[in-house]
Amino acid sequence: MTIQRKIKRRIIIAISILVGLILLLAVTAFFIFRMPAFGGSFEGRRLERMKSSPEYQDGRFENSPKQNTDNSLIKNFKLYRQGFVREPEFEIPVNKIHPNSLQKAAAPGFRVNWFGHATVLSEMDGVRFMTDPVLSERASPFKSVGPKRFHPTPIPLNDMSGIDFVVVSHDHYDHLDMETVKYLAKQATHFFVGLGVGAHLEKWGIPAEQIHEMDWWDEFTFRGLKIICTPARHYSGRKAMDNSTLWASWIVKSPNHSVYFSGDTGYAGHFADIRKKYGPIDISFMKVGAYGETWLDIHMDPESAVLAHKDLEAKIMLPVHWATFDLSYHAWEEPILRTLSAAKSKNAEVITPEVGEWFEFGKPFINHNWYQKK
């Protein structure tokens, strides 16, 4: 066999192996993305409603103006190598919630309980609801891979009960958790979500009558509370960053109280627009963590979060979206330290409850710096 023929044969073998590997990866990806955790597809009436939204353009939802992000892998890699301590070096205190307390009727006033990250349990005028409930061990479609919790939840998922409804800001894994949703749905919990997100819930077997898909500025009255879907500046997608579903922030109002939940968002004029339309807010659940200089347009930093809180003319700010998962390259406690510094300069009232600690609106509350190592 000549040298040329040997070289040609080796090239053919190499190409065959490469093609085989590509086919294997394609088949593997095909079956992985068919896993229920990756959600459903969009068709029929749902798709037609999505297309009718002002935010839907050229087959996907878009921010207006479109987000400006620098996705340079090299730049982001350098930022990740800065050496910040991104996980706590001590045990985060967690106040346990007894299951019996959730089997009773919700409190008649207004109180809130931060479960970590973007999950907040609220009781407003006898109705109990949650924001972005994620009670699984990982923010991931997989049980053994992905960001793991820094701390346990105040109550295990299997002991949860009495949740009347949930609002979901968007379909990313640290905000929409399949196992939590499926468990709550068995107890007749209702879910208020952005356009398209209902397809994921239907894929998981959630009854259609428990799913309420909403566009920005839509309103719905449920058990005496007004639930309002409001704008945000972010992106979406469970299989890819394809903006296939609508992201949102939320207002929940009763005749006596109101709460605003930012979801994930960049800072923009929508906060002032929301204030103009719905008036001042009692308490804001404001995203302060998981930000970076390359993606501020869709993930605001703590200083911007305080500005957003002021734009809303909210009385009290509860910082959320920090201290639970490692999702960025900043130090794990940096978000709250920067938030408190910015709040002091802007004369904004911020509460820093421990995980699982109740805050009752209208009653005195003492902040403790539990996030700093003793």
C-alpha positions as CSV (number, residue, x, y, z in Angstrom):
1,M,0.0,0.0,0.0
2,T,1.4,3.4,-1.0
3,I,1.9,6.2,1.4
4,Q,-0.8,8.2,-0.3
5,R,-3.3,5.4,0.0
6,K,-2.4,5.0,3.7
7,I,-2.9,8.7,4.3
8,K,-6.2,8.6,2.4
9,R,-7.4,5.6,4.4
10,R,-6.6,7.3,7.7
11,I,-8.4,10.4,6.7
12,I,-11.5,8.3,5.8
13,I,-11.3,6.5,9.1
14,A,-10.9,9.8,11.0
15,I,-13.9,11.4,9.2
16,S,-16.0,8.3,9.8
17,I,-15.2,8.4,13.6
18,L,-16.0,12.2,13.6
19,V,-19.3,11.6,11.8
20,G,-20.1,8.8,14.2
21,L,-19.4,11.0,17.2
22,I,-21.5,13.8,15.8
23,L,-24.4,11.4,15.2
24,L,-24.0,9.9,18.7
25,L,-24.1,13.4,20.3
26,A,-27.1,14.4,18.2
27,V,-29.0,11.3,19.2
28,T,-28.0,11.8,22.9
29,A,-29.1,15.4,22.8
30,F,-32.4,14.4,21.1
31,F,-33.3,12.1,23.9
32,I,-32.0,14.4,26.7
33,F,-34.1,17.3,25.4
34,R,-37.2,15.1,25.5
35,M,-36.9,14.8,29.2
36,P,-39.9,16.4,30.9
37,A,-37.8,18.9,32.8
38,F,-37.0,20.7,29.5
39,G,-40.6,21.6,29.2
40,G,-43.2,21.5,26.4
41,S,-43.7,22.9,22.9
42,F,-45.8,25.8,21.6
43,E,-48.7,25.2,19.3
44,G,-52.3,25.8,18.6
45,R,-54.2,28.5,20.5
46,R,-51.2,29.0,22.9
47,L,-48.9,29.8,20.0
48,E,-51.5,32.1,18.4
49,R,-51.9,34.0,21.6
50,M,-48.1,34.3,21.9
51,K,-47.9,35.7,18.4
52,S,-50.5,38.3,19.2
53,S,-48.4,39.8,22.0
54,P,-46.7,43.1,21.3
55,E,-43.5,41.6,22.8
56,Y,-43.4,38.8,20.2
57,Q,-41.3,39.5,17.1
58,D,-40.0,37.3,14.4
59,G,-40.8,34.0,16.2
60,R,-39.6,35.0,19.7
61,F,-40.2,37.5,22.5
62,E,-37.9,40.5,22.6
63,N,-37.0,43.3,25.0
64,S,-37.6,46.8,23.7
65,P,-35.0,48.0,22.9
66,K,-33.3,44.7,22.5
67,Q,-30.8,43.7,25.2
68,N,-27.2,44.7,24.8
69,T,-25.0,41.9,26.2
70,D,-21.4,41.1,25.7
71,N,-21.2,37.4,25.6
72,S,-17.4,37.2,25.0
73,L,-16.3,33.8,26.4
74,I,-12.8,35.0,27.0
75,K,-14.0,38.1,29.0
76,N,-16.4,36.1,31.1
77,F,-13.7,33.4,31.7
78,K,-11.3,36.1,33.0
79,L,-14.0,37.5,35.3
80,Y,-14.8,34.0,36.7
81,R,-11.1,33.6,37.5
82,Q,-11.0,36.7,39.8
83,G,-10.9,34.5,42.8
84,F,-14.0,35.7,44.8
85,V,-15.4,33.4,47.4
86,R,-18.6,32.5,45.8
87,E,-20.0,30.1,48.5
88,P,-20.4,30.8,52.2
89,E,-17.7,29.5,54.5
90,F,-20.1,29.0,57.3
91,E,-23.6,27.5,57.8
92,I,-26.3,29.9,56.7
93,P,-28.9,30.2,59.5
94,V,-32.3,28.8,58.5
95,N,-35.5,29.3,60.6
96,K,-37.6,26.2,60.3
97,I,-41.3,26.4,59.5
98,H,-43.5,23.7,61.1
99,P,-45.8,21.9,58.7
100,N,-48.8,22.5,61.0
101,S,-48.5,26.3,60.5
102,L,-49.2,25.9,56.8
103,Q,-52.2,23.7,57.4
104,K,-53.9,26.6,59.2
105,A,-55.6,29.5,57.4
106,A,-53.2,32.3,56.3
107,A,-52.8,35.3,58.5
108,P,-55.3,38.1,58.0
109,G,-52.7,40.9,57.7
110,F,-49.6,40.9,55.5
111,R,-46.4,39.0,56.2
112,V,-43.6,37.5,54.1
113,N,-41.0,34.8,54.5
114,W,-37.9,34.5,52.3
115,F,-37.0,30.9,51.5
116,G,-33.8,31.9,49.7
117,H,-33.0,33.0,46.1
118,A,-36.2,34.3,44.5
119,T,-38.6,32.2,46.5
120,V,-40.8,34.2,48.9
121,L,-43.9,32.9,50.8
122,S,-46.5,35.6,51.5
123,E,-49.7,35.7,53.4
124,M,-51.9,38.6,52.4
125,D,-55.4,39.1,53.9
126,G,-55.9,35.4,54.4
127,V,-54.4,34.2,51.1
128,R,-51.1,32.4,50.8
129,F,-48.9,32.6,47.7
130,M,-45.3,32.2,46.6
131,T,-43.0,33.7,44.1
132,D,-40.8,31.4,41.9
133,P,-40.9,28.4,44.3
134,V,-37.7,26.4,43.9
135,L,-37.4,23.9,46.7
136,S,-35.3,21.3,45.0
137,E,-31.6,20.7,45.9
138,R,-30.4,21.9,42.5
139,A,-31.4,24.6,40.1
140,S,-31.0,22.3,37.1
141,P,-32.9,19.8,34.9
142,F,-30.8,17.1,36.4
143,K,-30.7,15.8,40.0
144,S,-27.0,15.3,40.3
145,V,-25.6,18.1,38.1
146,G,-26.0,21.9,38.3
147,P,-25.9,24.7,40.9
148,K,-26.5,23.3,44.4
149,R,-28.2,25.0,47.3
150,F,-26.0,26.7,49.9
151,H,-28.7,26.0,52.6
152,P,-31.8,23.9,53.1
153,T,-35.3,25.3,52.7
154,P,-37.2,26.4,55.8
155,I,-39.5,23.4,55.2
156,P,-39.1,20.4,53.0
157,L,-41.1,20.2,49.8
158,N,-43.0,17.2,51.0
159,D,-44.3,19.2,54.0
160,M,-45.5,22.1,52.0
161,S,-49.2,22.8,52.0
162,G,-51.8,25.5,51.8
163,I,-50.4,27.5,48.9
164,D,-53.3,29.1,47.1
165,F,-51.3,30.4,44.1
166,V,-47.8,31.0,42.7
167,V,-46.4,33.6,40.4
168,V,-43.5,32.6,38.1
169,S,-41.2,35.3,36.6
170,H,-39.8,33.1,33.8
171,D,-38.8,29.6,32.9
172,H,-35.1,29.3,33.9
173,Y,-34.3,26.5,36.3
174,D,-33.6,28.7,39.3
175,H,-37.1,30.1,39.0
176,L,-39.3,27.3,37.6
177,D,-38.7,24.0,39.2
178,M,-40.5,21.0,37.9
179,E,-40.6,19.0,41.1
180,T,-41.9,21.9,43.2
181,V,-44.5,22.8,40.6
182,K,-45.8,19.2,40.3
183,Y,-46.0,18.8,44.1
184,L,-47.9,22.0,44.7
185,A,-50.2,21.3,41.8
186,K,-51.5,18.2,43.5
187,Q,-52.8,20.4,46.3
188,A,-54.8,22.5,43.8
189,T,-52.3,25.5,43.8
190,H,-52.9,27.8,40.8
191,F,-50.0,29.1,38.7
192,F,-49.7,32.6,37.1
193,V,-47.1,32.6,34.4
194,G,-46.0,34.6,31.3
195,L,-47.1,33.6,27.8
196,G,-45.8,30.2,26.7
197,V,-44.7,29.0,30.1
198,G,-48.0,27.1,30.5
199,A,-46.7,24.7,27.9
200,H,-44.1,23.5,30.4
201,L,-46.7,23.0,33.1
202,E,-49.0,21.1,30.8
203,K,-46.0,18.9,29.9
204,W,-45.7,18.1,33.6
205,G,-49.4,17.1,33.9
206,I,-50.7,20.3,35.6
207,P,-54.4,20.7,34.9
208,A,-55.2,23.5,32.4
209,E,-57.7,25.1,34.9
210,Q,-54.8,25.7,37.3
211,I,-52.7,27.5,34.7
212,H,-53.1,31.2,33.9
213,E,-50.9,32.6,31.2
214,M,-50.7,36.3,31.1
215,D,-49.1,39.1,29.0
216,W,-47.6,42.3,30.4
217,W,-50.3,44.5,31.9
218,D,-52.9,41.7,32.1
219,E,-54.8,41.5,35.3
220,F,-56.6,38.7,37.1
221,T,-58.6,38.6,40.3
222,F,-58.1,35.5,42.4
223,R,-59.5,34.9,45.9
224,G,-60.0,38.6,46.4
225,L,-56.4,39.6,45.3
226,K,-55.5,41.3,42.1
227,I,-52.6,39.7,40.3
228,I,-51.0,41.8,37.7
229,C,-48.4,40.7,35.1
230,T,-45.9,43.6,34.6
231,P,-42.9,44.1,32.4
232,A,-39.3,43.0,33.0
233,R,-36.1,43.1,31.0
234,H,-34.6,39.6,30.7
235,Y,-34.7,36.5,28.4
236,S,-36.0,32.9,28.5
237,G,-35.7,29.3,27.4
238,R,-35.2,25.9,29.0
239,K,-33.6,24.1,26.0
240,A,-31.7,27.2,24.8
241,M,-31.6,30.9,25.3
242,D,-34.2,31.4,22.5
243,N,-36.6,33.8,24.2
244,S,-39.4,31.2,23.5
245,T,-41.5,32.3,26.5
246,L,-42.4,35.6,28.1
247,W,-40.5,36.8,31.2
248,A,-42.3,39.1,33.7
249,S,-42.4,40.9,37.0
250,W,-45.6,40.8,39.2
251,I,-47.8,42.9,41.4
252,V,-50.2,41.3,43.9
253,K,-52.6,43.7,45.6
254,S,-55.4,43.5,48.1
255,P,-57.5,46.5,49.2
256,N,-55.0,46.9,52.0
257,H,-51.6,45.8,50.8
258,S,-49.4,45.4,47.8
259,V,-46.2,43.6,46.8
260,Y,-44.0,43.9,43.7
261,F,-41.8,41.0,42.6
262,S,-39.1,42.0,40.1
263,G,-38.2,38.5,38.8
264,D,-34.9,38.7,36.8
265,T,-34.5,42.0,35.1
266,G,-32.2,44.7,34.0
267,Y,-32.8,48.3,35.1
268,A,-35.0,50.3,32.7
269,G,-38.0,52.6,32.6
270,H,-40.5,49.9,33.3
271,F,-40.3,50.5,37.0
272,A,-41.4,54.1,36.7
273,D,-44.2,53.0,34.3
274,I,-45.4,50.4,36.8
275,R,-45.5,53.1,39.5
276,K,-47.4,55.5,37.3
277,K,-50.0,52.9,36.5
278,Y,-50.5,51.2,39.9
279,G,-49.3,53.6,42.5
280,P,-46.8,53.1,45.3
281,I,-46.0,49.6,46.6
282,D,-45.8,48.4,50.2
283,I,-42.9,46.1,49.7
284,S,-40.7,45.1,46.8
285,F,-39.0,41.7,46.4
286,M,-36.1,43.0,44.4
287,K,-33.5,41.0,42.6
288,V,-30.0,42.0,43.8
289,G,-27.7,39.1,43.0
290,A,-26.3,37.2,40.0
291,Y,-25.0,40.1,37.9
292,G,-21.9,40.9,36.0
293,E,-20.4,43.7,33.9
294,T,-21.1,41.8,30.7
295,W,-24.9,41.3,31.3
296,L,-26.2,44.2,33.4
297,D,-28.7,45.0,30.7
298,I,-30.7,41.9,31.7
299,H,-29.4,41.3,35.3
300,M,-29.2,44.6,37.2
301,D,-26.7,45.1,40.0
302,P,-27.6,46.1,43.6
303,E,-27.3,49.8,43.0
304,S,-29.7,49.6,40.1
305,A,-32.1,47.5,42.3
306,V,-32.2,50.2,44.9
307,L,-33.0,52.7,42.1
308,A,-35.8,50.5,40.8
309,H,-37.2,50.2,44.4
310,K,-37.2,54.0,44.6
311,D,-38.8,54.3,41.1
312,L,-41.7,52.1,42.5
313,E,-42.0,54.3,45.5
314,A,-42.0,51.2,47.6
315,K,-41.9,51.5,51.3
316,I,-39.7,48.5,52.1
317,M,-37.3,46.5,50.0
318,L,-36.7,42.8,50.5
319,P,-33.5,41.8,48.6
320,V,-33.9,38.5,46.8
321,H,-32.0,36.4,44.3
322,W,-28.8,35.9,46.3
323,A,-27.3,33.6,49.0
324,T,-28.7,30.4,47.7
325,F,-27.0,29.4,44.4
326,D,-23.7,30.2,42.8
327,L,-24.8,31.8,39.5
328,S,-22.2,34.5,38.9
329,Y,-18.6,35.5,39.5
330,H,-19.1,38.0,42.4
331,A,-18.6,37.1,46.0
332,W,-21.6,35.4,47.5
333,E,-22.3,38.1,50.1
334,E,-21.4,41.1,47.8
335,P,-25.0,41.7,46.7
336,I,-26.4,42.4,50.2
337,L,-23.4,44.5,51.2
338,R,-23.7,46.7,48.1
339,T,-27.5,46.8,48.5
340,L,-27.2,48.1,52.0
341,S,-24.6,50.7,51.0
342,A,-26.8,52.0,48.1
343,A,-29.9,52.0,50.2
344,K,-28.2,54.1,52.9
345,S,-27.2,56.7,50.3
346,K,-30.7,56.7,48.8
347,N,-32.6,56.7,52.1
348,A,-34.3,53.4,51.3
349,E,-35.5,51.0,54.0
350,V,-34.2,47.5,53.5
351,I,-34.9,44.4,55.5
352,T,-32.5,41.5,55.7
353,P,-34.3,38.6,57.3
354,E,-32.7,35.2,57.8
355,V,-33.9,32.4,55.6
356,G,-37.3,31.3,57.0
357,E,-37.7,34.4,59.3
358,W,-41.1,36.1,59.1
359,F,-41.4,39.8,58.5
360,E,-44.8,41.3,59.3
361,F,-45.6,44.5,57.5
362,G,-46.4,47.4,59.8
363,K,-44.5,45.9,62.8
364,P,-40.9,46.6,64.0
365,F,-38.2,44.4,62.6
366,I,-34.6,44.1,63.6
367,N,-32.0,43.4,60.9
368,H,-29.0,41.1,61.8
369,N,-25.9,40.8,59.7
370,W,-26.2,37.0,59.6
371,Y,-24.5,37.0,56.2
372,Q,-21.1,37.9,57.8
373,K,-18.9,35.3,59.4
374,K,-18.8,35.7,63.2
